[in-house]
Amino acid sequence: MKIKQPQPFTFEAGPRAVLLLHGFTGHSADVRMLGRYLEKRGYTSHAPIYRGHGLPPEELIQSTPDQWWEDVVEAYRHLKRLGYKEIAVSGLSLGGVLGLKLAYTEQTKAVIPMCSPMFFDNEAQLTKGFRAFAKEYKQLERKEADVIEQELNTLLTNSEPLFKQLGELINEVKNEVDTIYTPTMVVQARKDEMINTDSANYIYENIETDHKTIHWYEESGHVITMGKEKEQVFEDIYQFLETLNWEQ
């Protein structure tokens, strides 16, 4: 069975732009509803898909965090080429890590990390999440159970270098958070099953800006943009964006 591949999106609605970044093993669907919500309120948004994502797990583990970072920078430049001068960035999980990196590397209007890890103490959870993603993908391909199990074991062995690089990226960004002076909204699910939720406190406490806020969502899990409190998350993000000193 051929699986339909997801696509990046750009929703143009006004002069204020938000770059939306998906999570590890995810793709643009992670942030599509948020993009539509902001579009209705006059904000333009663009969501790329990093290399290897939205594809079979064998292709995902051939990509690297350095490539994903290049894809984020290219997405930022895409909005610049479209004429947007002021760009905020909001990212889910890995997308928030990459968004924080963008905040200390490029000029951004604000940064909104959502359920974003700062401690690489959860390799077991990440591996479990990757295994679940890979298994689901292979089930959609209608492979036999014994074939799936064999392919999963090979995948997990071959993915070890990628997880090492992912840990290095998280540590790199963690060590640079205190160089960020961009307005920041930290979003964290209380029932996050994937990351150490103290990551949210770490970001909030170490970011240097005075224009910062932290929001906890008591009933949400890791993929907060698709969970039961998503509408509240979207509204809070919109209200935060409205506090910024936009030129237009």
Summary of the structure (lengths in Angstrom):
residues: 248
radius of gyration: 17.5
end to end distance: 47.7
largest distance: 58.3
contacts: 861
relative contact order: 0.16
helix: 48%
strand: 15%
